[in-house]
Amino acid sequence: MPSPKLILLLLALIGLTLLVFGIWPGIDLAVTGYFHDASGFPLRSNASIETLRNLLWDASLLIPLLALILLAVAGWLRRPVLALSARAWGFVLLLFLLGPGVLVNGILKAQWGRARPVNVMDFGGTAQFTPAYQISDQCAANCSFVSGEGAGSMAMTITALLILWLLRDRLPGALYRLGQATALVMLGFVGWQRVASGGHFLSDVLLSWLFVALIAAILARFMLPLAAPRR
């Protein structure tokens, strides 16, 4: 079970991130500019990267449906399914619904109005760049703040780490660590791809991760009274 200190730490990190990008909004432009050239954002046309990106995006859409099905199965069987109890599958389902679903796509992306990097004047578009903290009218729908794919990748990472943690006594140590590393590499790849392709600013990605992590920590306080790992 996450401690209240973790929740407070995540709140502090969200505040610090907004403060840093509020004081120095040019960080977003500088990082994005590293991936931009006279032709635009070259990585947008990289077929291999786009294929992997789309596969991960599809996975983030399928996992909540899978969690709903396994929640019903675990509840019916009254035992864990794929190492997760009905309560844990409920946690996964709520994490995706409240994080990427309600907060990110339902509220922030629909209301914030921040234009994507590829659409701002600094990178050949027509919209005005606005800092992360500022609500604007530069985008009408599916806007840049925050990253939906970043939020989905964080929810997937948390789900993978949870499953690995519950299977920790059944997995060889090397395989357990490889699974953790793979989940984190996936998270980093999605964040990198969104910035490198001009789809999102760095602040969009970082804040999407932190918002979903905060929701996960709050949900876990009530839904995952997990025992400490056995030595």
Secondary structure, DSSP 8 states (H G I E B T S, - for coil): ---HHHHHHHHHHHHHHHHHHHH-THHHHHHHHTT-BTTB-GGGG-HHHHHHHHHHHHHHHHHHHHHHHHHHHHHHHTS-BTTB-HHHHHHHHHHHIIIIIIIIIIIIHHHS----GGGBGGGT-SB----TT---SS-SSS-SSS-HHHHHHHHHHHHHHHHHHHTTTTS-HHHHHHHHHHHHHHHHHHHHHHHHTTSS-HHHHHHHHHHHHHHHHHHHHHH--------
